[in-house]
Amino acid sequence: MVDASFRPGAGKSPALLDTRDSYLDMVRRKRMYGGLLLVIFIALMASGWSITQERNAGDFLSGLPQLFDFPSEVLSEAWANRANLPGLFVDHVPALVETVNIAAVATLLGGLAAVPMALLATRGLARWPRLIAPVRRTMDGLRAIPDIVIALVLIYILGGGPVPAVIAIALHTTGALGKLFSEVAENADLRPVEGLASVGANWSQRMWLGIIPQVAPNWLSYALLRLEINVRASAILGFVGEGGIGHDLKIAMQWGQGRYDQVVAIFLLLFITIVIIDRVSDHYRHKLVRGT
């Protein structure tokens, strides 16, 4: 009788060998995909540098040593006029309040619009399954168009002011939050929905009582995160005539030398505000998700 202990892989069952081979094959595939992604990344970076050089008439690399000349000029002037910064903070607080209001209203409107769109686009929950694809494509379109493009179109139609900014940010927020809300709803437990359906609850009741309580913490978490993003977006839209602190920053930078202390004051005020919003929303997001 031949001793089986001398066979290759002695002492290992066929199932264990198959598992080991599958694991090694998975590792090899991951390494191959990682290598391909690295090659693509390097190629994109190289082509980007080449295009940048051509568009800048070959002066991009030679201009890199002067990259910090303008920031140093701004900071040196602001430091010389540092005694004016507290007063400048107070002067720009109303514009900052307008920026935060634009972001808050846009987030609220976008979040409210995203809730029904998310439920109508979620597989297994949608009231009309045939509308899943059209609703998803609508949300894709809202996310694909940058809010600054929407704002420029609305400025042409409605004129400058906060209203075009609110609409532009709200539309983009609807597409972004709708996608996130839908992904959260897809992972919800369907047993409460089935139980409600068995006692004759309609679709709205099943969503309100069976799905919303499960997904509300994550939905609120995403909405708070979007609020942070919208504060930045609202400040950026100020550069195209939407008002707020971004408009003040644009004017200060256009005046140039002699107004750089205002530029630094606005940047510091906006930075402090975003940090505060980030910390507060981060705190409440963790409380909502963890349930503590």
C-alpha positions, 0 to 999 in steps of 0.5 A: 500500500502506498503511503499517502503522506508522501503525496503533494499537499499531504494532510490537507483536504481538497476543500482546503486546497481549493480555498488556498488556490482561490485566495492566491488567485484573488490576490494575483488579480488584485495585484494586477488590477492595482498595477494597471490602475497605477500605470493609468494614474502615471499616464494621466499625470504625465499627459496632464503635465505635458498639456499644462506645459503646452497651454502655458507656452512652456512656462509652467515649470519655470514659473513654479519657483514664483508660486508663493510670491503672491501669497507672501505679498498678501500675508505680509501686507495683512501682517503689517495691518493686523490691527485692522483685522478685528474690525474687518471681521465685524464688517464682513459678518453680515455677508457671512450670515448671508452665505450660511443662510444660502447654504442652510436653505439650499440644503433643506430644500435639496434634502426634502426633494431628495427623500421622495426621489430616493424612495422612488429610485430604490429597488425593492421599495419603489412605488412604480418600478418602471420609474426607477431608471428615469428617476435615477437618471434625473438625479445623475443629471442634477449631480453632473451639472456643476452648481456654478453653471446652474447659477450662471444660467439663473443669473441671466434669467433672474438677475444677481442675488441669493435666490439663484444661488439657493436654487443652484445649490438645492438642485445639485444637493437634490441629486447628491443626497438622492443618490446617498439616500437611495443607497442607504434605503437599499440596505434597510431591513424589509421585514417591517415593510412586509409586516405592514403590507400584511396588515393592509398598509399603503405604500406611504405608510410602509415607507413612513413607518417601516423605512424612515425610522431605519434610515433617518440617522444616516440620512441626517448624517449625510444632510449635515455633511452636505451642509458643510459642502454647501457653505463652501459652494455658497462662498464660491458662488459669490465670485459670480455675483451671488452675494455673500462673503464670496462677493466681498472676497472677489471685490477685495481681490480685484482691488489688489494691493491695499486691500489684502488685509480684507482678503486675509480677514475674509479667508480667516472668517470663512475658515473659522466658520467652516471649522465650527460647522464641521466640528458641530456637524461631525459631533451630531453625525456620530451621535446619530449614527451610533445612537448615543 
